[in-house]
Amino acid sequence: MSLTVACAQVAPELGAVSANLDAMAALAREAAGADLVVFPECAVTGYPFSRASALEVASPADGPVAEALGSLAASLGVHLAAGVIESAGAQLYDALSLFGPDGARLATYRKAHLFSTERSVYQPGAGPVVVPTALGTLGLTICYDLIFPEYVRALADAGATLIVNATNWITDDWQSGMGWDGSMVRSLARVRALENGVPVVMSCLAGSGGGFTSVGHSTIAGPSGRVLAAWDAGEGVAVADLDTDDADARRWSELATYRADRRLDLYG
C-alpha cells in the first residue's frame, strides 16, 4: 500500500484553544495531499504542568474540540490524529484522538505510560488501541509510550501496520547535557520502526513553557529505520510517502525477520 503521511509540528500556547486550532488548520493545509496528518501531544491546548491548568482546557471525547478536529479532517478529506486533554467526569486523560476523512472520530487513545509529574494530573489509560482504517491498521501511542519497546511490539503483534506517536519531548540545560536532544528522540522513532518492521510517525511539539523547551524533531521513519522525512526544532510540516509493498520493502522484510527470530523460550 502507498500512502502519504505528515507530521504537523506546532508550538501551541497554553490555554489558547481557539488560536491553537487555527494554527493547526493552517499547518494541516500545508500538508495538502497527505492521507494522514499527525499532530503532537497536547497540540490543541498546550502542555500543562498542573492539574488546575489541565482542567481549564480539557474537553470530553466528543465535545467541542472533537467537533473542530473532525470538521478539519472532513474539510481536507484526510485522516487526522491530534493530542488532546480529555475529560471524563472527574478524570483527566492525556489522549490522542483519530478522525476519519468524513470527520468521524474513529478512536481516542489514553496515554498508558505517564511520565513523572503527569501522574498527578492524569489517569493512565486502561490499554492499547489499534485502529483498522482505510490506510492500514494504526497503533496509537503518546510520548513516553515510545520508550517501552515491549508496548510498541505488542501493537505490532496485534496487527498494527503503522505506529503513530504524538509527543512532547521536553528538555532543559541539564537534560541537554545528559544527551537528551533532537538526535536522541529521532533515534527512538528509528529504532522502534526498525525492530518491529513497521513505519513510525512521531509528531512532536515545538516551543517552550514551564521552564522547559520542547525538542521538536518530528520524524517519519520507514520499517528499515531510515528517516523518510523530518523537521527541526521550529514549527513546520514533514511529509513522506510510504510504500509498504515496493521491491525494497519486500526485500527488507525477507531479510530483517526480527519478530520471527525472537527466542521467547529465553525471555518471553
C-alpha positions in Angstrom: 0.0 0.0 0.0 1.2 3.5 -0.8 0.2 6.5 1.3 1.4 9.9 2.2 1.8 10.8 5.9 2.6 14.2 7.5 3.8 15.4 10.9 2.5 18.8 11.7 4.8 20.3 14.3 3.1 23.1 16.2 4.0 25.3 19.2 0.7 25.9 20.9 0.0 28.5 23.6 -1.2 27.0 26.8 -5.0 27.5 27.1 -5.4 29.3 23.8 -7.6 26.6 22.3 -9.2 28.6 19.6 -5.9 30.1 18.4 -4.2 26.8 18.5 -6.9 25.2 16.4 -6.5 27.9 13.8 -2.7 27.3 13.7 -3.3 23.6 13.4 -5.7 24.2 10.5 -3.1 26.3 8.7 -0.4 23.6 9.1 -2.8 20.9 8.0 -3.4 22.8 4.8 0.3 22.9 4.2 0.2 19.1 4.2 -2.3 19.1 1.3 -2.2 15.7 -0.4 -1.4 13.7 2.7 -3.6 10.8 3.6 -2.8 11.1 7.3 -1.8 14.2 9.3 -0.5 13.7 12.8 -0.3 16.5 15.4 1.7 16.3 18.6 0.7 15.6 22.2 -1.5 18.4 23.7 -1.4 20.1 20.3 -4.8 21.7 20.9 -4.3 23.0 24.4 -0.6 23.4 25.0 1.2 21.1 27.6 0.1 21.9 31.2 2.3 21.0 34.1 -0.5 21.2 36.7 -3.9 19.6 37.2 -5.5 23.1 37.6 -4.2 24.2 34.2 -5.3 20.9 32.5 -8.8 21.2 34.0 -9.2 24.6 32.4 -8.7 23.3 28.8 -10.0 19.7 29.0 -12.9 18.6 26.8 -14.9 15.4 26.5 -14.0 12.9 23.8 -16.9 14.1 21.7 -17.0 17.7 22.9 -16.3 20.9 21.0 -12.6 20.2 20.4 -13.5 16.9 18.8 -16.1 18.7 16.6 -13.5 21.2 15.5 -10.9 18.5 14.7 -13.5 16.3 12.9 -14.5 19.3 10.8 -10.9 20.0 9.9 -10.4 16.4 8.9 -13.5 16.4 6.8 -12.7 19.8 5.1 -9.3 18.4 3.9 -10.5 14.8 3.3 -7.7 13.3 5.5 -7.2 11.0 8.4 -6.1 13.3 11.3 -4.7 12.4 14.7 -4.2 15.1 17.4 -3.2 15.2 21.0 -6.0 16.4 23.3 -6.7 16.6 27.0 -9.8 14.5 27.6 -12.2 15.0 30.5 -14.4 12.1 31.6 -16.3 13.1 34.7 -13.7 14.0 37.3 -10.9 12.2 35.5 -8.5 13.7 33.0 -6.5 11.8 30.3 -3.6 12.8 28.1 -5.2 11.5 24.9 -4.8 11.1 21.2 -7.9 11.3 19.0 -8.1 9.9 15.5 -10.6 11.2 12.9 -11.5 9.8 9.5 -11.8 11.8 6.3 -15.5 12.1 6.8 -14.9 13.8 10.2 -16.0 10.9 12.3 -14.0 10.2 15.5 -12.6 6.7 14.9 -10.8 6.3 18.3 -9.4 8.0 21.3 -6.3 6.5 22.9 -5.5 7.4 26.5 -1.8 7.5 27.3 -0.8 4.4 29.2 2.6 5.4 30.5 2.6 8.6 32.4 5.9 10.4 33.0 6.9 12.0 36.3 4.5 14.8 37.4 1.9 13.7 34.7 0.8 11.1 37.3 -0.6 13.9 39.5 -2.5 15.4 36.6 -3.9 12.4 34.6 -5.2 8.9 35.0 -3.4 6.3 33.0 -5.2 4.7 30.0 -6.5 1.2 30.5 -4.9 -0.4 27.5 -3.6 -0.2 23.9 -5.6 1.0 20.9 -5.1 -0.5 17.5 -7.4 1.0 14.8 -8.3 -0.6 11.4 -8.6 2.2 8.8 -8.5 2.5 5.0 -4.8 3.4 5.4 -3.9 0.2 7.3 -4.1 -0.6 11.0 -2.8 2.2 13.2 -1.3 1.6 16.6 -1.7 4.8 18.7 0.9 5.9 21.2 1.8 9.1 23.1 5.2 10.3 24.0 6.6 8.2 26.9 4.9 5.1 25.5 7.7 5.0 22.8 10.3 4.4 25.5 8.8 0.9 26.2 9.8 -1.4 23.3 7.5 -4.2 24.6 4.5 -1.9 24.4 5.2 -0.9 20.8 6.0 -4.5 20.0 2.6 -5.5 21.4 0.9 -3.1 19.0 2.8 -4.6 16.0 1.9 -8.1 17.2 -1.8 -7.0 17.4 -1.7 -6.1 13.7 -0.5 -2.5 13.6 1.0 -1.7 10.2 1.9 1.9 11.3 2.8 3.3 14.7 1.5 6.8 15.4 3.3 8.7 18.2 2.1 12.1 19.3 4.7 13.5 21.7 6.1 16.4 23.6 9.7 15.5 24.3 11.0 18.3 26.6 14.5 19.3 27.7 16.4 21.9 29.7 20.1 22.7 30.1 20.7 19.7 32.4 18.9 17.2 30.2 20.6 18.5 27.1 23.9 18.0 28.9 22.9 14.4 29.5 22.4 13.9 25.8 18.6 14.3 25.6 18.3 16.2 22.3 16.8 16.1 18.9 19.1 13.3 17.6 18.2 11.2 20.6 14.4 11.5 20.2 14.8 10.9 16.5 16.7 7.7 17.2 13.7 6.4 19.3 11.4 6.6 16.2 14.0 4.9 14.1 14.7 2.0 16.4 11.0 1.3 17.1 10.4 1.2 13.4 13.4 -1.0 12.7 12.8 -3.6 15.4 9.1 -4.0 14.5 9.4 -3.7 10.7 6.6 -1.1 10.6 6.8 2.7 9.9 6.7 5.1 12.9 5.2 8.6 12.5 6.4 10.7 15.5 4.9 14.2 15.7 6.5 16.4 18.3 5.6 19.8 19.9 7.8 22.8 19.4 8.1 25.9 21.6 8.7 26.3 25.3 6.9 26.6 28.6 7.1 25.7 32.3 10.8 26.1 32.2 11.3 23.5 29.5 11.9 23.5 25.8 10.0 21.2 23.5 12.6 19.3 21.5 10.6 19.1 18.2 12.4 16.9 15.6 9.3 15.2 14.3 10.3 12.1 12.4 8.8 9.7 9.9 10.8 6.5 9.9 10.4 3.7 7.5 10.4 0.0 8.5 14.2 -0.2 8.0 14.7 2.6 10.4 15.6 5.0 7.6 14.4 8.6 8.1 12.0 9.4 5.3 11.2 12.9 6.5 11.9 15.0 9.5 11.7 18.6 10.9 13.9 20.5 13.2 13.1 22.5 16.3 10.6 25.0 15.0 7.1 24.9 13.6 6.5 23.2 10.3 5.4 20.1 8.4 7.3 17.0 7.5 5.8 14.8 4.7 6.8 11.4 3.4 5.5 8.8 1.0 5.2 5.3 2.5 5.2 2.3 0.2 4.9 -0.9 2.1 4.8 -3.2 -0.9 7.6 -2.0 -3.2 10.7 -4.0 -4.1 12.8 -2.6 -1.4 10.2 -3.1 1.3 9.7 -6.8 0.2 13.4 -7.4 0.1 13.9 -5.8 3.6 11.0 -7.8 5.1 12.5 -11.0 3.8 15.9 -10.2 5.3 15.1 -8.5 8.6 12.9 -11.1 10.2 13.3 -9.7 13.7 10.0 -10.5 15.1 10.0 -14.1 13.8 13.6 -14.6 15.2 12.7 -13.9 18.8 13.7 -16.6 21.3 10.6 -16.4 23.6 11.8 -19.6 25.3 14.7 -17.5 26.7 12.9 -14.2 27.6 9.2 -14.5 26.8 
